[in-house]
Amino acid sequence: MFIKDKELHIVWCVEDVLQQAKENGYDLTEDEALSVLNLMLKRHDCNFGTTWESVDGAIKTIIEER
């Protein structure tokens, strides 16, 4: 998380997704992790933000779509 040019930037990356998946017993490819990030963006709700729960939910969706 950082502030640049009067904007707050919160960054989630493929490595975050891969580590979270691993901690929950899932193996994802980098492409699947990128799909997780895209799904998180699509589902994002400013009222709730992006949390580890939303990461977990997106991971489970991608796993189920295999």
C-alpha positions in Angstrom: 0.0 0.0 0.0 1.4 3.4 -0.9 0.4 7.0 -1.6 1.5 8.6 -4.8 0.3 11.8 -6.4 -2.5 12.2 -3.8 -3.8 8.7 -4.5 -3.9 5.6 -2.3 -2.7 2.5 -4.1 -3.4 -1.0 -2.7 -1.6 -3.7 -4.7 -2.4 -7.4 -4.8 0.0 -9.5 -6.9 0.2 -13.0 -8.3 2.7 -13.9 -5.5 0.0 -13.0 -2.9 -2.5 -15.3 -4.5 0.0 -18.2 -5.0 1.0 -18.0 -1.3 -2.6 -17.8 -0.1 -3.5 -20.7 -2.2 -0.6 -22.8 -0.9 -1.5 -22.0 2.7 -5.0 -23.3 2.0 -3.7 -26.5 0.3 -4.2 -25.5 -3.4 -1.7 -25.5 -6.2 -2.3 -22.8 -8.8 -0.4 -21.9 -11.9 0.6 -18.3 -12.4 -2.1 -18.0 -15.1 -4.7 -19.2 -12.6 -3.4 -16.7 -10.0 -3.8 -14.0 -12.6 -7.4 -15.2 -13.2 -8.0 -14.9 -9.5 -6.8 -11.3 -9.6 -9.1 -10.6 -12.5 -12.0 -12.2 -10.8 -11.3 -10.1 -7.6 -11.3 -7.0 -9.8 -14.6 -8.0 -11.4 -16.2 -8.7 -8.0 -14.7 -5.8 -6.1 -17.2 -3.9 -3.9 -15.9 -0.6 -2.5 -18.2 -1.1 0.5 -16.3 -4.1 1.6 -12.8 -3.7 0.0 -10.5 -6.6 -0.9 -9.7 -9.0 1.9 -8.1 -12.4 2.3 -11.7 -13.8 2.3 -12.3 -12.3 -1.1 -8.9 -13.8 -2.3 -10.0 -17.2 -0.9 -13.4 -17.0 -2.6 -11.8 -16.2 -5.9 -9.3 -19.0 -5.5 -12.1 -21.5 -4.8 -14.0 -20.3 -7.9 -11.0 -20.8 -10.1 -10.3 -24.2 -8.6 -14.0 -25.2 -9.2 -13.8 -24.1 -12.8 -10.9 -26.4 -13.7 
